[in-house]
Amino acid sequence: MIIVDSQVHIWGADTPERPWPPGRAHLAQKPYPFTKDMLLAEMDAAGVSRVVLVPPSWEGDRNDLALEAARLHPERFAVMGRLALERPESRALVADWKKQPGMLGMRFTFHTDLQRPWLTDGTADWLWPAAARVGIPLMVLVPGSLDALDRIAGRHPDLRLVIDHVGLKIREKAPKVFDDLPAVCALAKHPNVAVKASGMPSLSAEPYPFRDLHPHIRRLVDAFSPRRTFWGTDLTRMPCTYRECVALFTEELPWLSASDKEWVMGRAVCEWLGWPLPR
């Protein structure tokens, strides 16, 4: 079984040669760099074959480190890149976006007071048809805006959308964090919507094996099916080891069949994003 993590950040130090944008330092998950080599060591120890790299917001709208990792290790890394959708000049980049080696699609965050209105005030309206037209899948972080995503998915059935981090408010803990899970599961009615079951250990109020998560994971997989549910971690903010993140799904959920695990743990995200599996 190939194990593919649907989201991990890597980033460089904030230096004069490669500065972070002003005011972004407080967003960083850790005050030090997390490099591709550090991630490769973690992957090898945990048995993770591949990672979808998602450039972090605190470095600004840049994809250079992730693309470099994918260039050097094309069988281990691919990228869902950042684009400044609010800038008119970004529109010209869409047509050739996937010509960048290692680039699979785009990832957007709509969880801040600045970005959340873009879903409804017209700022992002150009993006959905543009991405659908050229076959670019999108990952979107939309806690609290599931109704907006419902409308977008319905209006653009050819657009492949992936809901980040179960669509939940990830700063909360079980059981309250799952109050919005019924609304997330309702989005499974759209065949063009998938979900990342990513970062789930951080939602638990218990230690490993995080039993307070198990029924909610089952509800999510039942709604979206194993072919539209993607295991992942957002590793650098997990409260446990990488191996425990893997084992939560591979060892602690007996209702997942061997075939289900194959899809959830890697095959599904690779097929959805168009990242060919090794022969």
Backbone bond lengths (Angstrom), bond angles and torsions (degrees), N, CA, C in turn:
res aa  C-N    CA-C-N  psi(-1)  N-CA   C-N-CA  omega(-1)  CA-C   N-CA-C  phi
1 M - - - 1.467 - - 1.525 109.87 -
2 I 1.323 116.15 125.91 1.455 120.29 176.67 1.524 109.01 -83.91
3 I 1.319 116.02 130.38 1.461 121.23 -179.23 1.522 108.46 -107.25
4 V 1.332 115.29 122.78 1.464 122.11 -175.80 1.525 108.65 -126.73
5 D 1.301 116.48 122.32 1.460 121.97 178.13 1.531 108.62 -84.69
6 S 1.325 117.09 124.76 1.461 120.67 -175.42 1.520 114.26 -80.42
7 Q 1.347 118.45 -5.40 1.468 119.59 174.19 1.510 112.54 -163.86
8 V 1.331 114.96 122.06 1.465 122.53 165.91 1.531 107.35 -143.41
9 H 1.321 116.73 141.88 1.464 122.63 172.36 1.523 109.65 -93.23
10 I 1.324 117.17 140.66 1.468 121.72 158.83 1.522 106.61 -122.48
11 W 1.337 116.02 154.67 1.465 118.98 -179.20 1.516 110.40 -157.66
12 G 1.316 114.80 160.97 1.453 121.51 178.06 1.516 111.58 -102.11
13 A 1.306 115.44 173.64 1.458 120.84 178.08 1.529 110.05 -70.73
14 D 1.315 115.74 155.68 1.465 122.47 173.13 1.522 107.10 -82.89
15 T 1.337 117.26 100.08 1.461 122.55 -175.35 1.525 110.48 -126.12
16 P 1.333 118.26 161.48 1.469 119.88 175.92 1.528 112.55 -58.78
17 E 1.349 116.90 -31.64 1.460 120.79 -179.37 1.528 111.74 -75.03
18 R 1.338 116.29 -29.76 1.470 120.84 -179.08 1.526 108.27 -142.53
19 P 1.332 116.13 72.72 1.468 119.55 -173.02 1.517 113.04 -76.90
20 W 1.331 115.24 147.88 1.452 120.32 168.57 1.532 108.06 -75.88
21 P 1.323 118.10 154.29 1.467 119.64 176.35 1.526 110.76 -60.77
22 P 1.313 117.70 149.07 1.477 120.25 179.57 1.525 111.53 -55.96
23 G 1.340 114.48 137.45 1.449 120.15 176.30 1.508 115.58 82.56
24 R 1.341 118.71 3.28 1.463 120.49 -176.74 1.534 113.34 -94.29
25 A 1.331 117.87 -15.62 1.463 119.79 -171.55 1.531 112.26 -57.75
26 H 1.326 117.76 -33.47 1.473 120.15 -177.03 1.517 112.06 -68.58
27 L 1.337 117.64 -13.70 1.461 120.83 -179.19 1.523 112.64 -83.23
28 A 1.319 118.00 -16.99 1.458 121.54 -172.85 1.527 111.09 -63.57
29 Q 1.342 115.38 138.65 1.453 120.17 177.80 1.528 111.24 -71.28
30 K 1.321 116.48 -31.43 1.458 121.44 178.60 1.526 107.90 -137.98
31 P 1.337 118.31 150.89 1.465 119.82 -177.59 1.522 113.90 -81.32
32 Y 1.334 117.96 -1.11 1.455 121.27 -178.00 1.518 109.17 -121.64
33 P 1.340 117.80 163.29 1.475 119.59 179.85 1.530 111.96 -66.05
34 F 1.319 115.18 152.60 1.455 122.41 169.89 1.522 106.27 -126.42
35 T 1.327 116.34 108.51 1.453 121.66 -167.34 1.527 112.01 -98.62
36 K 1.321 115.53 167.97 1.464 121.08 176.50 1.518 111.48 -59.96
37 D 1.329 117.87 -36.63 1.460 120.05 -179.67 1.529 111.60 -69.42
38 M 1.329 116.49 -37.41 1.462 119.75 175.11 1.526 110.17 -64.32
39 L 1.319 116.42 -40.19 1.462 120.39 179.27 1.524 111.25 -67.67
40 L 1.313 117.65 -41.79 1.466 120.36 178.50 1.528 110.93 -58.63
41 A 1.318 117.12 -40.33 1.465 120.09 178.20 1.526 111.07 -63.78
42 E 1.333 116.77 -41.31 1.470 120.97 177.34 1.527 110.57 -64.25
43 M 1.323 117.15 -42.94 1.462 121.67 -179.72 1.527 111.10 -61.36
44 D 1.322 115.86 -46.42 1.466 119.91 -178.68 1.529 111.07 -62.32
45 A 1.326 116.81 -38.96 1.457 120.43 -179.20 1.528 111.82 -69.36
46 A 1.330 117.04 -31.23 1.466 121.07 -175.64 1.520 113.27 -96.86
47 G 1.332 117.43 -7.00 1.449 120.37 -178.82 1.520 114.24 80.11
48 V 1.327 117.11 26.48 1.460 122.29 179.19 1.525 108.72 -92.86
49 S 1.322 116.46 122.88 1.462 121.15 -174.86 1.517 113.09 -80.32
50 R 1.341 115.89 -40.26 1.458 120.87 -172.94 1.525 109.97 -141.26
51 V 1.333 114.95 158.36 1.461 121.42 176.01 1.521 109.18 -138.54
52 V 1.323 115.16 135.94 1.459 120.81 167.88 1.529 107.20 -86.78
53 L 1.316 116.25 113.95 1.460 121.53 -178.86 1.524 109.89 -83.54
54 V 1.330 114.96 131.77 1.462 122.42 178.17 1.524 107.34 -121.04
55 P 1.326 118.63 105.54 1.473 119.87 -179.19 1.526 111.25 -56.82
56 P 1.325 117.76 137.40 1.463 121.05 -174.54 1.525 112.46 -79.98
57 S 1.326 115.58 157.07 1.461 120.95 -175.99 1.519 112.63 -69.14
58 W 1.342 117.66 -28.90 1.462 118.52 -173.36 1.522 113.12 -72.43
59 E 1.333 118.04 -11.66 1.465 119.46 173.98 1.521 112.21 -91.27
60 G 1.325 116.72 1.28 1.463 119.83 -176.18 1.520 110.63 85.39
61 D 1.317 116.28 -168.76 1.470 120.70 -177.28 1.523 110.10 -88.97
62 R 1.329 115.04 69.18 1.461 120.43 -179.27 1.522 109.10 -132.60
63 N 1.313 114.29 148.29 1.464 120.99 -174.56 1.527 112.70 -125.95
64 D 1.321 117.10 10.86 1.460 120.59 -168.12 1.524 113.75 -63.14
65 L 1.334 118.61 -44.61 1.470 120.03 -177.11 1.524 110.85 -67.52
66 A 1.324 116.78 -40.33 1.463 120.01 179.83 1.525 111.06 -66.34
67 L 1.317 117.05 -43.41 1.465 119.84 179.59 1.524 111.47 -66.19
68 E 1.319 117.04 -34.74 1.461 120.01 176.95 1.521 110.60 -65.93
69 A 1.339 116.94 -40.64 1.460 120.31 177.08 1.524 110.49 -62.26
70 A 1.338 117.34 -41.45 1.465 121.09 179.72 1.520 111.48 -68.51
71 R 1.319 117.02 -33.24 1.473 119.95 177.72 1.518 111.07 -67.16
72 L 1.325 116.47 -41.32 1.463 120.91 -177.66 1.529 112.57 -78.72
73 H 1.342 116.96 -28.15 1.469 121.26 -176.22 1.529 109.04 -135.96
74 P 1.328 118.14 67.34 1.472 120.52 -173.23 1.516 114.55 -64.54
75 E 1.320 119.17 -22.10 1.459 120.63 177.53 1.525 112.60 -87.92
76 R 1.339 116.50 -9.19 1.470 119.65 -179.74 1.528 112.18 -106.45
77 F 1.331 117.19 -32.12 1.461 120.45 -173.12 1.523 112.34 -129.60
78 A 1.331 116.03 143.15 1.459 123.69 165.53 1.528 106.58 -141.68
79 V 1.333 116.78 171.19 1.466 120.39 -164.98 1.528 111.40 -129.78
80 M 1.321 115.37 136.00 1.464 122.67 163.68 1.530 105.74 -109.19
81 G 1.322 115.97 102.08 1.453 120.48 -164.97 1.522 115.41 -86.87
82 R 1.310 114.02 167.93 1.461 122.81 179.20 1.529 109.93 -93.67
83 L 1.318 115.41 146.71 1.459 123.12 175.26 1.519 107.69 -144.94
84 A 1.326 116.65 135.11 1.468 121.03 179.00 1.525 108.77 -79.91
85 L 1.328 116.39 86.63 1.465 120.04 -172.01 1.524 112.87 -65.98
86 E 1.350 117.08 -20.50 1.464 120.07 -178.76 1.530 112.95 -78.78
87 R 1.329 116.40 -8.33 1.470 120.32 -178.04 1.522 109.94 -98.23
88 P 1.329 118.22 125.43 1.473 120.42 -177.67 1.520 113.50 -55.73
89 E 1.327 117.48 -33.70 1.465 120.22 -177.25 1.535 112.56 -67.70
90 S 1.335 117.64 -16.28 1.456 120.74 179.92 1.528 112.53 -69.34
91 R 1.312 116.97 -25.10 1.464 120.29 -174.90 1.526 112.03 -61.98
92 A 1.303 116.27 -32.04 1.465 119.98 -178.88 1.520 112.57 -71.50
93 L 1.336 117.92 -13.43 1.460 121.39 -176.88 1.525 113.21 -85.64
94 V 1.311 117.41 -14.51 1.459 120.70 -170.94 1.526 112.16 -67.14
95 A 1.328 117.48 -43.80 1.471 120.94 -172.90 1.519 112.42 -57.13
96 D 1.323 117.60 -38.55 1.470 121.79 -176.30 1.526 112.73 -105.04
97 W 1.335 117.43 13.85 1.466 121.15 -172.84 1.522 112.48 -55.79
98 K 1.317 116.90 -47.09 1.467 120.10 -174.85 1.528 112.83 -82.30
99 K 1.299 117.86 2.61 1.462 120.22 172.57 1.528 111.55 -77.29
100 Q 1.333 116.49 -12.80 1.459 120.38 175.67 1.533 108.00 -72.62
101 P 1.323 119.23 121.41 1.467 120.94 -177.86 1.527 111.87 -55.36
102 G 1.323 115.81 126.95 1.461 120.79 179.11 1.516 114.43 91.89
103 M 1.328 118.27 -8.67 1.469 121.00 -176.75 1.524 110.17 -88.32
104 L 1.340 116.38 122.29 1.461 122.06 -178.86 1.518 112.92 -100.76
105 G 1.338 117.98 -27.72 1.454 120.71 -175.46 1.509 110.89 178.49
106 M 1.333 116.14 -152.09 1.463 121.92 -177.10 1.522 109.77 -131.81
107 R 1.332 114.31 155.77 1.465 120.27 176.46 1.532 108.54 -132.80
108 F 1.345 115.06 133.95 1.457 120.94 -177.95 1.522 110.27 -129.35
109 T 1.329 115.35 146.66 1.459 121.49 176.85 1.526 109.16 -112.91
110 F 1.332 115.42 132.19 1.462 121.41 179.49 1.530 109.50 -130.56
111 H 1.321 115.79 45.55 1.466 119.61 -173.73 1.519 113.54 -113.36
112 T 1.330 118.24 -2.62 1.465 120.36 -179.81 1.528 110.11 -101.76
113 D 1.336 115.75 165.87 1.464 120.35 178.73 1.522 111.38 -61.89
114 L 1.329 117.01 -29.19 1.456 120.53 178.14 1.521 111.45 -74.42
115 Q 1.333 116.96 -45.80 1.463 121.02 -170.61 1.529 114.50 -87.96
116 R 1.320 117.87 -28.86 1.464 120.07 -175.18 1.532 112.39 -56.42
117 P 1.340 119.51 -42.46 1.466 119.26 -179.69 1.528 114.00 -64.16
118 W 1.322 118.20 -18.90 1.466 119.79 -178.29 1.521 111.95 -61.98
119 L 1.326 117.36 -23.88 1.459 120.90 179.20 1.526 112.20 -69.76
120 T 1.320 116.98 -24.12 1.462 120.13 -172.26 1.528 114.39 -124.72
121 D 1.335 118.63 -13.12 1.475 119.47 -176.08 1.524 113.70 -96.26
122 G 1.339 116.28 6.50 1.459 120.30 178.12 1.512 114.93 98.58
123 T 1.338 118.02 -14.15 1.465 120.43 -176.62 1.522 112.08 -58.41
124 A 1.337 117.35 -42.53 1.471 121.47 -175.72 1.529 113.28 -94.36
125 D 1.320 117.79 1.18 1.471 119.49 -173.15 1.522 113.57 -59.67
126 W 1.313 117.42 -32.36 1.471 120.88 -178.57 1.523 111.79 -69.62
127 L 1.343 116.40 -28.05 1.462 121.21 -171.09 1.523 112.63 -66.80
128 W 1.323 117.23 -45.12 1.463 120.57 -170.91 1.530 112.31 -60.50
129 P 1.338 120.04 -52.27 1.472 118.04 178.06 1.520 113.02 -67.61
130 A 1.332 117.13 -32.28 1.466 119.71 -179.83 1.520 110.86 -65.19
131 A 1.342 117.05 -44.37 1.467 120.94 179.32 1.521 110.88 -67.76
132 A 1.323 117.17 -40.31 1.463 120.35 179.77 1.526 110.87 -63.66
133 R 1.307 116.48 -38.88 1.467 121.31 -175.86 1.527 111.97 -61.37
134 V 1.324 117.00 -36.80 1.464 120.02 -176.74 1.533 112.31 -107.54
135 G 1.328 117.53 9.36 1.458 121.12 173.93 1.509 115.28 72.01
136 I 1.330 117.15 38.47 1.464 121.28 178.18 1.528 109.16 -96.87
137 P 1.338 118.72 115.55 1.469 119.86 174.75 1.523 110.32 -73.32
138 L 1.329 115.48 149.15 1.459 121.59 -178.21 1.516 110.43 -122.59
139 M 1.333 116.47 137.04 1.454 122.77 167.14 1.523 107.49 -102.55
140 V 1.339 116.59 135.32 1.464 120.10 -174.88 1.526 110.52 -134.86
141 L 1.321 115.66 133.27 1.461 122.78 175.32 1.527 106.89 -99.44
142 V 1.341 116.91 108.62 1.466 120.41 -169.35 1.534 113.38 -133.11
143 P 1.330 120.77 40.97 1.469 118.72 179.58 1.526 110.76 -59.96
144 G 1.319 115.63 132.84 1.450 119.51 -179.67 1.512 114.26 83.33
145 S 1.330 118.15 -2.24 1.470 121.51 -178.32 1.524 111.13 -128.64
146 L 1.308 116.65 32.74 1.460 120.53 -177.41 1.522 111.87 -64.95
147 D 1.338 116.99 -31.41 1.459 119.69 178.86 1.523 111.12 -65.51
148 A 1.329 116.69 -37.39 1.463 120.20 177.29 1.522 110.49 -65.80
149 L 1.333 116.98 -41.27 1.463 119.84 179.26 1.527 110.81 -65.85
150 D 1.309 116.83 -34.89 1.463 121.20 176.78 1.529 109.88 -58.19
151 R 1.318 116.96 -46.02 1.468 120.70 -179.85 1.528 111.31 -66.29
152 I 1.320 116.87 -42.13 1.466 121.10 -179.24 1.527 110.80 -62.88
153 A 1.325 116.13 -45.72 1.469 120.17 -179.31 1.525 111.17 -62.73
154 G 1.317 116.50 -38.81 1.451 119.84 180.00 1.518 113.33 -69.66
155 R 1.316 116.37 -35.97 1.467 120.27 -178.32 1.526 112.82 -77.94
156 H 1.332 116.69 -21.53 1.469 120.46 -175.20 1.533 109.02 -128.71
157 P 1.315 118.31 71.62 1.469 121.01 -173.92 1.524 114.19 -66.61
158 D 1.331 117.90 -16.12 1.464 120.33 177.62 1.526 112.79 -89.61
159 L 1.325 117.10 -0.46 1.459 121.77 -178.74 1.518 109.66 -93.43
160 R 1.335 116.56 123.86 1.470 120.57 178.40 1.524 109.26 -86.26
161 L 1.334 115.65 120.78 1.452 122.75 -177.94 1.525 110.24 -118.72
162 V 1.324 116.29 140.75 1.463 122.35 175.20 1.522 107.75 -124.07
163 I 1.336 116.78 122.74 1.460 122.10 177.81 1.520 109.17 -80.04
164 D 1.319 116.89 124.22 1.462 121.23 179.73 1.528 112.06 -77.70
165 H 1.322 115.72 144.88 1.471 123.83 168.22 1.528 112.03 49.29
166 V 1.341 115.77 45.49 1.461 123.85 174.74 1.531 112.33 62.89
167 G 1.330 118.18 8.67 1.450 121.34 179.75 1.514 114.72 72.49
168 L 1.344 117.09 14.54 1.458 121.71 -172.38 1.525 112.41 -104.20
169 K 1.315 115.43 168.67 1.467 122.51 177.69 1.526 107.76 -85.29
170 I 1.307 115.62 95.09 1.463 121.50 -163.42 1.520 114.60 -72.11
171 R 1.328 118.73 -4.03 1.464 119.70 176.43 1.523 111.66 -84.77
172 E 1.332 117.65 -4.60 1.458 121.85 178.94 1.523 110.58 -98.92
173 K 1.331 116.03 171.57 1.470 121.85 -177.53 1.530 110.22 -122.93
174 A 1.349 113.44 160.85 1.458 119.70 174.50 1.534 108.84 -62.22
175 P 1.323 117.52 145.34 1.469 127.11 1.73 1.516 114.80 -87.14
176 K 1.345 118.21 -15.99 1.468 121.09 -173.33 1.521 112.78 -59.31
177 V 1.340 117.31 -35.29 1.460 120.28 -176.14 1.529 111.57 -59.68
178 F 1.322 117.27 -23.25 1.466 120.41 -176.88 1.534 113.57 -91.41
179 D 1.328 117.76 9.95 1.462 120.19 178.32 1.531 111.78 -57.83
180 D 1.337 116.87 -33.85 1.464 120.58 -178.08 1.527 113.10 -89.86
181 L 1.331 118.11 1.55 1.462 119.18 -176.48 1.531 113.03 -60.63
182 P 1.340 120.74 -38.94 1.476 118.51 176.71 1.532 112.62 -57.45
183 A 1.335 117.31 -38.79 1.469 120.44 178.95 1.524 111.01 -68.50
184 V 1.325 116.73 -35.30 1.464 120.06 175.80 1.526 109.65 -64.45
185 C 1.320 116.50 -49.66 1.465 120.69 -177.94 1.525 111.53 -61.73
186 A 1.323 117.45 -30.01 1.462 120.47 178.61 1.524 111.63 -63.63
187 L 1.325 117.41 -26.13 1.467 121.33 179.40 1.524 112.23 -70.83
188 A 1.321 117.22 -13.23 1.469 120.39 177.67 1.516 111.87 -64.89
189 K 1.321 118.05 -13.33 1.469 120.62 176.68 1.522 111.40 -63.57
190 H 1.330 116.82 -22.43 1.459 121.48 178.17 1.532 108.90 -87.74
191 P 1.318 119.55 115.71 1.466 120.04 -179.44 1.514 114.30 -67.22
192 N 1.332 117.34 -11.57 1.465 121.50 178.77 1.532 112.28 -94.59
193 V 1.334 117.53 10.69 1.465 121.47 179.97 1.525 109.84 -117.76
194 A 1.322 116.08 129.44 1.465 123.73 172.99 1.527 108.34 -120.82
195 V 1.334 116.32 173.30 1.465 119.50 -176.58 1.524 109.97 -137.32
196 K 1.317 115.80 141.08 1.455 121.65 173.58 1.530 109.22 -92.52
197 A 1.315 116.47 116.41 1.463 121.47 172.33 1.527 106.94 -84.18
198 S 1.315 114.28 61.55 1.468 121.32 -171.34 1.520 110.99 -107.23
199 G 1.320 115.01 147.18 1.452 120.93 176.29 1.515 114.79 70.70
200 M 1.319 118.51 18.86 1.458 119.65 -170.89 1.531 114.69 -66.63
201 P 1.341 120.79 -35.15 1.465 117.92 177.63 1.529 113.78 -55.87
202 S 1.325 117.32 -28.69 1.468 119.80 -179.87 1.526 112.38 -71.09
203 L 1.340 117.24 -14.27 1.465 121.27 179.83 1.524 112.41 -88.69
204 S 1.323 117.00 -12.15 1.456 121.14 -174.17 1.526 111.95 -81.29
205 A 1.324 115.03 146.50 1.462 121.38 172.83 1.525 110.95 -98.34
206 E 1.335 117.34 9.01 1.460 122.67 -177.25 1.518 110.19 -125.97
207 P 1.337 117.24 163.85 1.463 120.20 173.50 1.528 110.74 -76.85
208 Y 1.333 116.12 172.55 1.462 120.64 174.11 1.525 109.59 -52.35
209 P 1.332 119.46 135.93 1.466 129.68 13.73 1.524 115.61 -93.16
210 F 1.325 118.11 25.74 1.468 122.41 170.88 1.535 111.86 55.27
211 R 1.320 116.00 54.45 1.465 119.62 -173.56 1.533 113.06 -64.70
212 D 1.322 117.31 -22.73 1.469 118.98 179.07 1.536 112.29 -71.73
213 L 1.333 116.98 -7.93 1.465 120.91 176.77 1.525 112.44 -92.83
214 H 1.324 118.03 -25.61 1.464 121.25 -166.92 1.531 114.28 -56.15
215 P 1.339 119.80 -47.73 1.469 117.57 -179.28 1.520 113.20 -65.95
216 H 1.321 116.64 -29.98 1.467 119.76 -179.66 1.530 110.87 -74.73
217 I 1.320 116.90 -36.14 1.467 119.71 174.79 1.521 109.46 -62.52
218 R 1.335 115.83 -42.16 1.467 118.61 -179.83 1.528 111.08 -63.24
219 R 1.316 116.90 -41.10 1.469 119.81 179.04 1.522 110.62 -62.84
220 L 1.319 116.83 -39.34 1.461 121.06 179.68 1.525 111.04 -64.90
221 V 1.319 116.82 -48.48 1.466 121.02 -178.77 1.526 110.37 -66.07
222 D 1.325 117.60 -38.69 1.462 120.23 177.50 1.526 111.06 -60.92
223 A 1.324 116.79 -36.57 1.463 120.49 -177.98 1.519 111.72 -74.31
224 F 1.320 117.20 -49.52 1.459 120.94 -173.07 1.525 113.56 -91.70
225 S 1.316 117.00 -17.41 1.462 125.09 -174.08 1.531 109.56 76.64
226 P 1.325 117.67 158.21 1.465 120.23 179.37 1.525 113.66 -61.58
227 R 1.315 117.70 -23.08 1.466 119.93 -177.70 1.521 113.01 -80.92
228 R 1.341 117.09 -9.73 1.462 120.02 176.69 1.531 111.79 -126.22
229 T 1.327 116.63 21.17 1.464 122.61 175.98 1.520 108.05 -121.69
230 F 1.344 117.40 120.93 1.464 121.51 -171.79 1.530 110.20 -115.54
231 W 1.331 115.98 115.91 1.469 119.96 174.08 1.528 109.76 -62.55
232 G 1.329 115.42 146.01 1.465 120.62 175.58 1.512 109.78 -169.49
233 T 1.332 116.06 176.49 1.463 117.57 -174.08 1.531 115.89 -128.27
234 D 1.336 118.50 -42.91 1.468 119.89 -161.81 1.526 107.20 58.16
235 L 1.320 113.68 55.90 1.460 124.68 -163.84 1.521 114.90 -46.91
236 T 1.319 117.77 -42.64 1.468 120.29 -169.08 1.521 113.81 -71.36
237 R 1.331 118.71 -3.98 1.468 119.07 173.03 1.531 112.49 -119.30
238 M 1.331 117.13 15.34 1.461 119.68 -179.34 1.533 111.56 -78.56
239 P 1.349 116.70 144.31 1.465 121.13 -178.89 1.524 112.97 -89.24
240 C 1.342 116.80 15.17 1.461 120.90 -174.56 1.523 108.16 -146.58
241 T 1.325 116.79 -179.04 1.456 120.45 179.13 1.528 110.99 -76.65
242 Y 1.316 116.06 160.94 1.467 120.82 176.97 1.532 109.65 -62.16
243 R 1.306 115.91 -39.94 1.466 119.92 179.77 1.527 111.40 -60.87
244 E 1.339 117.71 -38.45 1.459 120.71 178.33 1.529 111.43 -68.44
245 C 1.329 117.15 -33.75 1.470 120.26 175.11 1.526 110.51 -60.86
246 V 1.334 115.83 -40.96 1.463 120.66 177.86 1.524 110.29 -67.90
247 A 1.320 116.03 -49.53 1.466 121.44 -173.08 1.517 112.93 -65.15
248 L 1.337 117.97 -27.68 1.460 120.28 176.36 1.525 110.43 -52.08
249 F 1.333 116.80 -40.82 1.468 121.18 -178.20 1.528 112.51 -91.37
250 T 1.310 117.85 -37.05 1.466 119.52 -173.51 1.524 113.53 -84.70
251 E 1.355 117.35 -22.32 1.465 119.95 -173.94 1.526 114.62 -122.95
252 E 1.318 118.63 -20.98 1.464 120.45 -170.50 1.525 114.37 -107.62
253 L 1.321 117.98 -0.61 1.468 121.55 -178.45 1.525 108.98 -119.75
254 P 1.324 118.40 80.59 1.466 121.34 -172.57 1.523 113.75 -64.05
255 W 1.303 118.32 -18.86 1.459 121.09 179.23 1.522 112.62 -75.25
256 L 1.340 118.37 -12.53 1.460 121.22 173.68 1.526 108.49 -80.82
257 S 1.331 117.58 120.06 1.455 120.93 177.35 1.522 110.31 -72.67
258 A 1.314 116.69 170.23 1.460 120.80 177.35 1.525 110.61 -59.19
259 S 1.323 116.45 -41.55 1.464 120.30 177.65 1.524 111.26 -65.34
260 D 1.337 117.70 -41.85 1.464 121.36 177.49 1.526 110.84 -57.68
261 K 1.330 115.58 -46.13 1.460 120.03 -178.75 1.517 111.36 -62.75
262 E 1.315 116.88 -38.80 1.457 120.15 178.74 1.526 111.07 -57.98
263 W 1.335 116.07 -43.12 1.461 119.97 179.35 1.526 111.38 -71.15
264 V 1.325 117.34 -52.94 1.465 121.15 -174.25 1.521 111.46 -63.10
265 M 1.316 117.48 -38.60 1.463 121.40 -173.16 1.529 113.88 -82.87
266 G 1.338 118.65 -2.93 1.455 115.49 177.36 1.507 116.85 173.53
267 R 1.319 116.87 -42.85 1.459 118.25 -175.04 1.524 112.00 -62.15
268 A 1.330 116.71 -40.04 1.464 120.24 -175.27 1.523 112.02 -63.68
269 V 1.339 117.75 -47.24 1.465 119.12 -177.64 1.520 111.11 -66.85
270 C 1.332 117.21 -35.82 1.466 119.50 178.77 1.529 110.94 -65.15
271 E 1.328 116.96 -42.71 1.457 119.35 179.68 1.523 111.44 -69.07
272 W 1.315 116.90 -39.17 1.483 120.55 -179.02 1.527 111.49 -64.25
273 L 1.334 116.60 -40.51 1.458 121.32 -177.29 1.520 113.30 -89.88
274 G 1.343 117.92 -8.78 1.454 119.76 -179.68 1.512 113.71 77.80
275 W 1.330 116.69 37.38 1.462 121.84 176.98 1.531 106.50 -104.01
276 P 1.323 118.19 101.81 1.478 120.30 -173.04 1.528 112.17 -55.97
277 L 1.313 115.08 136.06 1.460 120.56 177.13 1.525 110.24 -75.95
278 P 1.323 117.97 147.84 1.472 119.82 177.15 1.529 111.12 -65.06
279 R 1.304 116.05 148.24 1.458 119.56 -179.83 1.530 109.91 -76.20
